[in-house]
Amino acid sequence: MALPDTAPLLVGLLLLFHAFGAWAIVEVNMEDKVEVMAGETAQITCMFTTDEGLGGTTIQWFYVLPNKERQRIYNKEPMHEAAEQNTLFTHRISLNVNGTAAVLAIRDVGVRDNLEFICVIKTLTPEEAEGRTQLQVFKSPTFPTIEAVETGISVNEEAPSKIGSCRVKNGYPKPHITWYRNNMPLRNTPREVVVTSSTTIESSGLFSVQSELTMKVKKEDKDAVFYCEVIYFVPGATKMTESQHINITVYYLPTEVTIWVESPKGKIKEGDTLELRCDNNGNYPSSITTIKHQNSEYSVENKTMVRTNVKRLDGGVYECTFEETDNFEVISRSTKVSVNYLESAVIMPKDSIAVMEGEELKASCNALSSLQTSTTWFKNEKLVSKGNTLSVKSATLETAGMYKCVVTVPEMEGMKTSSTLQVNVKGSPQILGPDVQEVETYETTVNLTCSATGFPAPTIMWTTSDGKNLNALQTETEDGAQSVVTFKITPNVKVFCNASNDFGSKVVEFNIKTILNTTLTTITSMPTISTTTRSTTTISSDTVVHTTPTTTTTTSTNTITYDTEVASSLPAFSFIQHINCQYYHTINKHYLYQ
């Protein structure tokens, strides 16, 4: 290979230095170790000094093989530099020289790059110096997975039982697993606690660790919390990750049994759903729990008994029995249940009572109950009296009606019964409304309603002022009777409603008036008719006329004016004739009347 043009000069300088004994001074300074996470870029810095300057300096990088030999991976000479071919780092390294600092960058480092790297600095003289840095690559493991044993563990087991296993994968360096029980670390203890671990080196060079915990359980372990802790390393620090927490099922024999009413809370009443629960302070699987009603011998092999729509006879003593089937140990406990009741309300006198107007009304209401009761009386949903007795000193027709007695148990919501009493007051009828009732209508017929109170229920008859009897339908109401009649209106004829019973009668007069609507309209291009309307005018004693004039303005200046004062002195038909005469007198044209 031909030497570059500068080669003779460099050779000459080398001979000159050798001749005069002037050797260059070279120093290299490097960190003991460089730490980096897997997948990142590692930067190893080689700090050097030489009194020759940088012009003739050669920089070489090596890594140490397992057999302690060196493998060169990069060579930088004054006129040439390149990465060595066919090495682990050929395509992953680069060198950056900045002054007296040579930084070797290794991209995408992996755990197999945990090697010692050597930086060698050479000058034109035979002097050289080197430094070494250990590259340490870290990989965080996966989140630990923990599995608890699925079957229950008896406290009677003599040997330690498996609690669970914990596994962590793909970490570097090797992670460590520690077991905890209620936040306290567990260590190997003969015949009590045994922790076994196994390590797997994956094809990637990463470590996976599995740990298994076995121990002799006690009753208090039923509430214990177990988990594993993984300790692993990262650049410049140590980290810790906790697994999820697990619990185990511990079987142990009971020492006592309890039985109680789960629902309803508080006092029980007839009609409720009764739920009894039985439990013990053990949880041995080979056992039988029975709840039994001593009065009726009714029983269930279960920790829960449900009885719907309970009656007072369902009260009494209920016993819970626990039997362990391995050695037939039996434990029992009982409780007493009281079912409160409220019988139907009874009113005396029953169903109904009739009193004379002015007499005293008395009635009583009672309901048998296991608890203190409260009684109230209502009429038309309004409170009228409190207490068992309903008393009215002097009954009137307004006293009549349906009364409701309501008996409740104040200390138990929803415990209620009721009954009704029809009170009738004997006396002459009364008709609702004034003695003379005015009725106005636009129709030729009218429906008239007459409502009368009284006991016995009054008979309602309809008559007219011209001596006719009207047929009508009568219905009984709660406090009397009601009748509706359809009447064809006849001028100057009044209608009378007559209500009567054994104690008297009552008459009401209906005065009926018919209202008529009339409208005057002029057609387009006719003379304008202007009106001055003061009020509705009554044409006769039985007919009322409402006049509504409608006008249309035209180019004509002829105007007909009429006053309702004139209309008030004329019958309806004569009024119309009056208007027509005025109209024809003014113009000899047709008109429209509607």
Buried (B, 14 or more C-beta within 10 A) or exposed (E): EEEEEEEEEBEEBBEEBEEEEEBBEBEBBBBEEBBBBBEBEBEBBBBBEBEBEEEBBBBBBBBBEEEEEBBBBBBBEBEEEEBBEEBBBEEBBEBEBEEBEBBBEBEEBBBEBBBBBBBBBBBBBEBBBBBBBBBBBBBBBBEBBBEBBEEBBBBEEEEBBBBBBBBBBBBBBBBBBBBBBEEEEBEEEEEEBBBEEEEEEEEEBBBBBBBBBBBBBEBEBBEBEBBBBBBBBEEEEEEEBEBEEBEBBBBBBBEEBEBEBEEEEEBBBBBBEBBBBBBBEBBBEEBEBBBBBEEEEEBBEBBEBEBEEBEBEBBBEBBBBBBBEEEEBEBBBBBEBEBBBBEEBBBEEEEEBBBEBEBEBBBBBBBEBBBEBBBBBBBEEEEBBEEBEBEBEEBEBEBBBBBBBBBBBEEBEEBBBBBEBBBBBBBBBBBEEEEEBEBEEEEEEBEBBBBBBBBBBBBBBBBBEEEEEBEBEBEEEEBBBBBBBEBEBBEEBBBBBBBBBEBEBBBBBBBBBBBEEBEBBBEEEBBBBEBEBEEEBEBEEBBBBBBEBEBEEBEEEEEBEBEBEEBBEBEBEEBBEBBEEBBEEBEEEEBEEE
